[in-house]
Structure formats: structure tokens, C-alpha cells
Amino acid sequence: MDSLTGELEFVDAQPPSPPYNDSLLAANIRIGDISKVGWLREQIESWWPGRCSVILNAILFSSTHSGDFVSLAHVRRISVEIGEINCSDASAPAELAASFEQIRQLLNAAERERNPLVFQ
């Protein structure tokens, strides 16, 4: 087991057969491609300037996170940031609110499992 992320590392040459492939994931959410990540950054910086630095620097800094992880301490700080903003404003794009809901699902899974967010 990876001591930093809690991920299981299989040492056999063959990948594990189901149910291991997906059943061990606490949450599996795709935030988006490079365009979507850029759009999310722009929206957040526009709607809440200076208020979401951890979200921007830990989750939305790149669309190529493969192998990266966000520590549990940062997960808790991101939860606080999301809790302090209001996506329910009628003029806010619905897609922005949906993206925050997806991020909340990831954060809740990390808290529940007591593991960092791990990007595949």
C-alpha cells in the first residue's frame, strides 16, 4: 500500500481482475479536459476573486493530474472554501454549480475514507 495515498499497488505482472478495478474506488469523477479546467478557473476567479486559492492551486491548476494527489489537510481546506461560496446565485452558470457538486463528492469521499484525493 502506498503510504502517502493509501492506494493499493499490485505487484503482479497482470492487472487485477474485477472486482478490484473499480470497486475499490471511493469516488470516480472526471472534472474535465484542459478547456473545462480553464473555464472553471476563469469562472471561479471571476465570481470569487481571491477566495478559492486552494481549489485553484490544488485541483484546477492543470488538466493532467495523473499520479498527483491532494493531501487530506488540503481536502479539508478546499471543503471550507467551497462552503464559503454561494453557487446558488441565479446568474451563476449551472455548469459551475454542477462542477462544485462533483468536487464536493470527491471531498466527501476523501473525508469518509480518511485518504487524500488521488488523480488517475
C-alpha positions, 0 to 999 in steps of 0.5 A, a space after each residue: 500500500 502506498 503510504 502517502 495515498 493509501 492506494 493499493 499497488 499490485 505487484 503482479 505482472 497482470 492487472 487485477 481482475 474485477 472486482 478490484 478495478 473499480 470497486 475499490 474506488 471511493 469516488 470516480 469523477 472526471 472534472 474535465 479536459 484542459 478547456 473545462 479546467 480553464 473555464 472553471 478557473 476563469 469562472 471561479 476567479 471571476 465570481 470569487 476573486 481571491 477566495 478559492 486559492 486552494 481549489 485553484 492551486 490544488 485541483 484546477 491548476 492543470 488538466 493532467 493530474 495523473 499520479 498527483 494527489 491532494 493531501 487530506 489537510 488540503 481536502 479539508 481546506 478546499 471543503 471550507 472554501 467551497 462552503 464559503 461560496 454561494 453557487 446558488 446565485 441565479 446568474 451563476 452558470 449551472 455548469 459551475 454549480 454542477 462542477 462544485 457538486 462533483 468536487 464536493 463528492 470527491 471531498 466527501 469521499 476523501 473525508 469518509 475514507 480518511 485518504 487524500 484525493 488521488 488523480 488517475 
